[in-house]
Amino acid sequence: MYIKLIRYSTYNLDIFFDKDDNLLKKIKIIVFSGNYASTNIIIKNNKINIDYLPIDVYKLSFIDDKDNIHTSKYNYGMICYNCESDKDDINAKNIDLKDLLSNNHKIILGSKSNIIWDFNIDNLISLRLIYDIIECIPHTSDIFKFIREIGKLINYNDDYGIVYGCWKNNIQLNNNRSLFEILQNFCNFRNKLIYGQCFTFAAILCGIFRNINIPSRCVTCYNACHDGDNDGNICQKEGNFERFTKNPDNNKDDFIWNFHIWTECFIKGKWYAIDSSPVYRNKDNECIIGPSNINNIKNNNFKDNYDVNIFSSTVDNINNKYKNINIYTYNNNKLINITKNYKNI
């Protein structure tokens, strides 16, 4: 069984052991054995305080006064971020977290209609699947590298991940709107989801973030620019159209998309944009863009290490030729225009 544990939090030992367990009085230390050595586990008055531990799943056990190791009835605890602690990497005390960590999220499509996506927050089986996903990526204590690695795993096009971006007319359409079912299919059978819509990539990434307590949402950019040659100058050659006629991985033309969707996540007290779809490749030839500081996108500050130039081109901040670019998201069930977050208008 898996339980969700929040960093910089205190838990009663009853969470891990039966109240009638006689060994409870003889506990010396909780042992977290996983990819990392035991660290920063403090016991006081039959409570444990989970200080800084890398985001991961750990096997829970305890040592009695004879140095015998006992495994608890709960086998695993997954350490997740603490949004409300000044010590942790999120620092989201000043924003409303209710909608950004909720089970359902509205995603806006090109027609300004919306779909509801189910994230199965705090479902123990979903937590096990999230663990399988995290186990697939390199472990790091740097939150920017960590979420970038998660984003890289979303697409199959270059690293055999969860979704295969396919823009052919005869693609296998899948109307699945549940993160749980998609991850279950991938983790249990390594079956990729074949789909060409950017909202699928964005929603899966958003759901994984929410399950490990990273506030996140999907945003929709209307008339998004595609800078095929990545020179910052958008030349509209092919006019507006709704879908790629070929894989954008191989498309070097510039044009205007009718809409594009990516994910925003809130870390270090700021909003960051991250695009896990195979629309662009970054400077390392990987299908992941970001996490890019949104304020840096707005001001064309390319000193950011994570692909600000590509997002700046997408919203046409470099030349500012296209005036009808607008960016929307849902917040507490209300449609809001966040274009001013990305553009100086």
N, C-alpha and C positions, 0 to 999 in steps of 0.2 A: 504494500500500500504506500501511497505517496501523500505527504502533507506539505502544505505551502508555508514556508517560513520567511519572515520579512527581516532584512538586515537591520541592525541597531534596534532590536526589539527584545523584550523579556517575555519568556514563556514559563508557565508552571510545568514542573516535571510530570504532572498528571497527564500532560499531552502525550508523553512518550511511554508512560508506565501505568499499570493498573494501580489503583489506590491501595489495594490489598497486598501488593507485592512487598514482601518482607525485606527484599534487598534494597528497597527505596531508601532506607535509613543508612545504608552502607555505601552509597554512591560516592565515588571520588571525583569522577569527571565524565562528561559526555564525550564520546569519541566520534568525530566526523571523519570517516574514511572514504575518500573518493579520489579525485585527481589531484587534490591538494593535501598537504599535511595538516594535522590538527592545529588550530590557532584561534586565539581570542574567544574561547568559550569560558564564561565565568559563571560559577555556581554560587548562589547566595540565598539562604533561607528556602532551600528546595526549589529554586528558580534558576533558569539559565538565561544569560544575556548573550544574544548572537550579535557580535560586533562585526567588523568588516570581514567578510568571506567572499571570494569570487562567486559570481553567479554560476551555480552548478547544482547538481543533485549529489547528496552525500548520504552514505549509509549511516544510520543511527545506532549506536550501541553505548554501553556504559561499563565501567570498571568497578568491581567491588573492592572491599578492603584487602582481599587476598590477591588482587591483580588479575582476577578472572574477568574476561570480557564477555558481556551478555548482549545479545541482540534484542532490541525492543520489539514489541508486537507491531509497531509501525516501522517498516524496514528502511524507508527513505524519506528524507526531507529535502525539498527544493528551496534553495535560498533565492529570494527575489529582491528587487530594489525596494527601498523605503522612500516613497515620494515626499514624505513630510519631515524627514530628518535633514538637518543642516549638514550632517556628516556625509550623507550619501550623494550619489552623482546626479540625482534628478532635480532636487530643490524646487518642488512645485507647490510650496505652501501658499503662494499668492495667486494661484489659478483654481478654477472650479474643476475638480477632478471627477465629478459625478458622471458626466457623459463620456469623458476621455478614457475611463477604465471600465465602462459598462459592457454588458453582454451583447448588446445589439448596436449596430451603427448604420445610419443611412448613408448611401453613396450616390452621388449625383451623376447621371449619365448625360449623353450628348443632347437629348431632347429635354433636359431639365426635369425629367422624371427621376425617380429614385428607386433603389432596391434596398432591402434590409439584409444585412449580413449578420449571421449568428456566430459569436466568438467562443461560446461555451466557457466563459470565465469561471475559474475555480472548480471545474469539473475534474475529478481525480484522474479519470482516464485521459482527458485532454492534457493534464499536467504530465502524465507519463509520455504522451506523444511529443509534447514540447521538449521534454528531457531528451528524447531520441534525436530531435532536431539539433538541440544544442550540442549533443555529443558528436555531431558530424562536423563541427567547426573548430578551428584552432582556439584554444583557451587564452584569454588575455584579460587583464584587469583594466585596460583602457576602454572606456565605454564607447568611444567613437569607433575604434577598431572592432569592438564586439558587435555593435549593431550593423556595421558594414559587412562583417562576415555572415551575419544572419541574412542580410539582404542578398548577398551573393548566392546563398543556398536556395532562394526562392525560385530562381529560373533554372531551367534544364539546359538552356541553349549552349552554355559553356562549361557547366560543372555538374550536370546530371541531377539537377534539383527537382523541386516539386512541380513546377508548371513549365510546360513547353510552349513557348510563344510561336504560334503558327497562324499565318495570315492567308492561307489558301482557301479557295471557295468551298472545298469539300472537307473542311476541318471537322473534327469530332466535337460538336458543341456540347457543353455540359452546363446544365442549369443549377448546379450545386451552389448553394449559398451558405454552407456550413463549414467553418474552419475544421471542426472535429472530423467530419467525414473525409475531407480532403487529406488531412494529416494521417488519419487512420489508414487510408488507402495507400499513402506513400510509405509510411513507416512499416506497415505490416507486409506489404507486397512489393514495395518499391515501384509502384505504378505511378507514372507521372500523369498529371492532368493536362490534356492537350487543349489549349484555348488561346485565343488571340487578343482578348480584351485586356487593356491595362488595369482595369479595376480589379481583376482577379489577383494580379501580382500585388497590387497595393493593399487589398483587403487581407490577404494571407499574412503579409508582413505586419500590418496593423494589429491583427489578432494575436500574433506571437508576442509582439511588444506588450500588448495589454495584459496577457497572461503572466508576464514576468514583471508587471507593475511599471512599465514605461508608458506614460500618457501619450496617446497617439490618435490620429484621425486621417481619413482620406480626403484629399482636396482635388477639385476638378478645375482645370484651366481651359477656358474656351478660346478657340483660335490660337492654340499653342503652336509655336514655331518649331520646325524641325531643321536644325542646322546640320545638314548631311555631311558637309566637308569640315565642320567645326572651326570655321574661320571667324565666327561672331557676326557675320553679315548675312542676313536672311534674304534670299532671292526667290520670290514666289514664281516657280516655273510651271507648276502643274495645277494650280488652282486649288480650291477647297474640295476635299472629299472626305468621306467618313472613315474609310478603312484603307489600310495599306493593301496594295495589290500584290506585294511580295514582301518577304521578310525584311523588316527595316534594318536588320543587322547588315544587309548588303546594299542598302540604299544610300548613295552619296549625294542625292539631289536635295536641294532646299525646298521646302513647301510649308504650307500652313495646315495643320491638323484642325479638324472641327472641334476636337476636345482631347485632352490627355489627363490622366489621373495618376497621382503619386501619393506617397505617405508623408505625413508630418509626425515628428516625435518631439517630445519636450524633455530636454536634458540640460543639465548645468544652468537651469533657470531661463532657458531660451528655446525658441522653436527652431527645429532643423528640418530640412527637406531631404527625402531619400527616395530614389526611384529604383525599384528592383526589376522592372520590365526590361526586355532585351532591346530597347529602342536605341540606346547608345552604348558605346564601350568607353570606359575611362582610360586614362593615360597608361594604365597597366594592362589594357586590353581585356578588362573584365566587364561583365554585364551588370554593373552596379554604379549608381551615381549618388554621391553624398556619403554621409550626412553633411549637408551644406547649411551653414548659418544663414537664415532667411534675411537678416539685416545686411549681411555681406552680399547676398544676391541682389538686394534692392540697390545697393550702392556700388555694385561692380567691384567689390573688393576681392581680387583674385589671389590674395595672399593665403586665403583659406586653402588647406591641403586637399579638400574633398570636393572638387568639381563644381565650384561656384560658377565658373565660366559657362558650363553647359546649361545650368538652370537659368543664368542670365540671358543666354541666347533663347531659351525656350519661352521666356516671358518678354523677350525683345527689349531688354534694358540697355543693350550696347548701342544700338542705333535708334531705337524708339520710333520705328516707322509705322507700326501697326497699333492703332489706337483702341481697337475693339477687343483687346485681351482682358478677360475678367476671370477672377479666381474665386471659387465658392467652396464652402464646407458646411456641414451641419454642426451646430452646437446646442446642446439641450433641446433637440428636436426642432430647432429653428434654422432656416437657411440664412447664412450670413455671407456677405461679400468681404473677402480678405485681400482684395487686390492691392490695397494700400500697404499691406505687409510686404509685398514683393516689388512694387513699382512706385517711383516718385511721381505721383499724379495729383 
